[in-house]
Amino acid sequence: MATTSVPSTSRDPGYPTDRENYLTNSSGILSWVFTLDHKRIGLMYLVGVVGAFIVGGLLALGIRLHLLDPEGWMFTGAEANNIYNQVFTLHGAIMVFLFIIPSIPAAQGNFLVPVMLGAKDVAFPRLNLSSFYLWVFGAIFFVSALFSSGLDTGWTFYTPYSTTTDTSVILATLGAFILGFSSIFTGLNFIVTINTMRPPGMTWFKMPLFLWATYATSIIQVLATPVLGITLLLLIAERTMHIGIFDPEYNGDPVTYQHFFWFYSHPAVYIMILPAFGVISELISVHSHKHIFGYRFIAYSSIAIALLGFLVWGHHMFTSGMSSLTTIIFSALTFTVSVPSAIKVFNWLATMYKGSISLTTPMCYAISFIFLFTIGGLTGLFLGTLATDLHLHDTYFIVAHFHYVMVGGTLIAFLGGIFHWWPKMVGKLYNETHGRIASLLVFLGFNLTFLPQFVLGSRGMPRRYATYDPEFAFLHQMSTYGALLLGTGLLYALVTLMLSLFKGKRAPANPWGGATLEWHCTSPPPYYNFERPPVVGDPYDFHNIEWDAEGERYVSTEPERTLAPEDQPKEVPAHAGGQH
């Protein structure tokens, strides 16, 4: 990148002035509780999902500390095994339903989608706020399960055990049911927003890839989540009225529950990972300072993943007694769905090739993502192969594979996105050195935690056991020490971000040299996002963006353009979509 001085014709908004931004537009707790501003709702989601992640993470540390010793170290007494079952169940349920599914779409998506579109807000601001409070109510149900009789079914609520256990199955499933409505409302809002609120000149193939990923995710949320809601209602009916759907004691079929559950939950895997793909596409291009390679292939692959994801749920059930022909078909479809994901990885690597790579904190997370997600994807091939899945099913190999995709994928991308857009969200820069150290600790801790679990699983160590044979002790201990290192890295990252709020330098509008529209407004953005309507260009064209050494920021050297009169947006009334 060349060094330049800010030209008088630059359309760079520079550093924020003393004008009001969305954080200072109004004050008081009620201004947040009743806000309709998508940016504030995104921040509230961010606080909520991080809180859920902390609870789920502490439960995970409890699991790993217990497994330090073959006979169990953390939980003792006659109820030790029951406590262990409840801890791993709540860890999984909280992480999946309260953190991974809403983390990027609800927190980062709510903040970014309208700004990337150059819009003032989402299409339905009130629906957006209601989806947040539905998430809060669903979270309350899960937390109440913690303090009542617990939950010990595993996060999948498999029947027939979930219809007979005396733990808080109904509370937890009601929580998941409510969370499903939150997910549907968010997806519907984004579909309408992206379809109807793109600015003049932003065709489908001028949208940032984060928007493509969000759009594909929203399709899955709207189409698949109702299946989960109906399934959980049937489970509650079975548990309370014994109507004989899933419970074999009343002529029900527990495998039917598995089909219903996984018909949602495998597409839900892509609800979790597709937004991460969108984040990584932005990070790789911006921090390589190079146009994204294969834009259309990446965009189409997001839609392909969303559609193919509905066809492969059966690979979770190879050992459940399905016919040989059915398992062969599901196995073949499983290999098919890996192709669009591989397309993305190869295009990201091609983007980095000969790019001017800046090893910023977000880029460190992006590189970590490629490494970890690739391991997660390749190990999935063994589980999609019928012969090897029979041996690996319900072992620690599954645990490791799942975490390499969900944590090594979604969590790492979530962290990368937070560090990437943090200056835009709060208007402050964090300490880059501390950010990079935290990313290294997370990367090393994650691999030390989950690589040994692949070996454990291949040697036959079953998952979800509170005690184990002493021959597995060394690998379990490695995994526990890795979890402690991973927790240290995550805490380091959180402290780095929190310190920036008090000690960070003021953030310029474009600290990384991005070309998408969110970098065309001040940091943090104004209440209505832009002082004047932005002009759409190629979201990955960096040739007019140069580093201003004097101002310590990136600026656009392109002469300012304005919209034609017929393309100027109409005035929005002061009360529309905003708080009073």
GIHUPE-V867312 format. One line per field, one symbol per residue. ss: DSSP state (H for helix, E for strand, L for the rest). burial: b if it has 16 or more other ideal C-beta (glycine too) atoms within 10 Angstrom, else e. A space follows every 10 residues. Layout:
ss = ???
burial = ???
//
This chain:
ss = LLEELLLLLE LLLLELLLLL LLLLLLLLHH HHHLLLLHHH HHHHHHHHHH HHHHHHHHHH HHHHHHLLLL LLLLLLLLLH HHHHHHHHHH HHHHHHHHHH HHHHHHHHHH HHHHHHHLLL LLLLHHHHHH HHHHHHHHHH HHHHHHHLLL LLLLLLLLLL HHHHLLLLHH HHHHHHHHHH HHHHHHHHHH HHHHHHLLLL LLLHHHLLHH HHHHHHHHHH HHHHHHHHHH HHHHHHHHHH HLLLLLLHHH LLLHHHHHHH HHHHHHHHHH HHHHHHHHHH HHHHHHHHLL LLLLHHHHHH HHHHHHHHHH HLHHHHHLLL LLLHHHHHHH HHHHHHHHHH HHHHHHHHHH HHLLLLLLLL HHHHHHHHHH HHHHHHHHHH HHHHLHHHHH HHLLEHHHHH HHHHHHHHHH HHHHHHHHHH HHHHHHLELL LHHHHHHHHH HHHHHHHHHH HHHHHHHHLL LELLLLLLLH HHHHHHHHHH HHHHHHHHHH HHHHHHHHHH HHHLLELELL LLLLLLHHHH LLLLLELLEL LLLLLLLLLL LLLLEEEELL LLEEEELLEL LLLLHHHLLL LLLLLLLLLL
burial = eeebebbeeb bbbbebeeee bbbebbeeee eeeebbbbbb bbbbbbebbb ebbebbbebb bbbbbbbebe ebebbeeeeb eebbbbbbbb bbbbbbbbbb bbbbbbbbbb bbbbbbbbbb bbbbbeebbe bbebbeebbe bbbebbeeeb bbbbbbbbbb ebbebebbbb bbbbbbbbbb bbbbbbbbbb bebbeebbbe ebeeeebbbb bbbbbbbbbb bbbbbebbbe bbebbbebbe eeeebbbeee ebebeebbbb bbbbbbbbbb bbbbbbbbbb bbbbbbbbbb bbbbbeebbe bbbbbbbbbb bbbbbbbbee ebeeeebeeb bebbeebbeb bebbbebbee bbeebebeeb bbbbbbbbbb ebbbbbbebb ebbbbeeebe ebbebbbbbb bbbbbbbbbb bbbbbbbbbb bbbbbbbbbb beebbbbbbe bbbebbbbbb bbbbbbbbee bebeebebee ebeebbebbb bbbebbbebb ebbbebbeeb eeebeebbbb bbbbbbbbbb bbbbbbbbbb eebbbbbebb ebeebbbbee eebbbbbbee eebeeeeeee eeeeeebbbe
//
